[in-house]
């Protein structure tokens, strides 16, 4: 048989219970993340590239490593 919830007997316990109920955030359900085709992590590697190939990707500024990664994914048939 289930027991009824414990009642707070002292003023301090009652005050603590009221404070806790007023300051505790309700737990919200977060949607599960959708899996993507992109891998979760990246690995640091050393790759020797021709200077002109590297310059081609660096000419457009920051993000050149991501552009190389995208080109390799396309070449490998992963995108």
Order of alpha helices (4+ residues) and beta strands (2+ residues): alpha-alpha-alpha
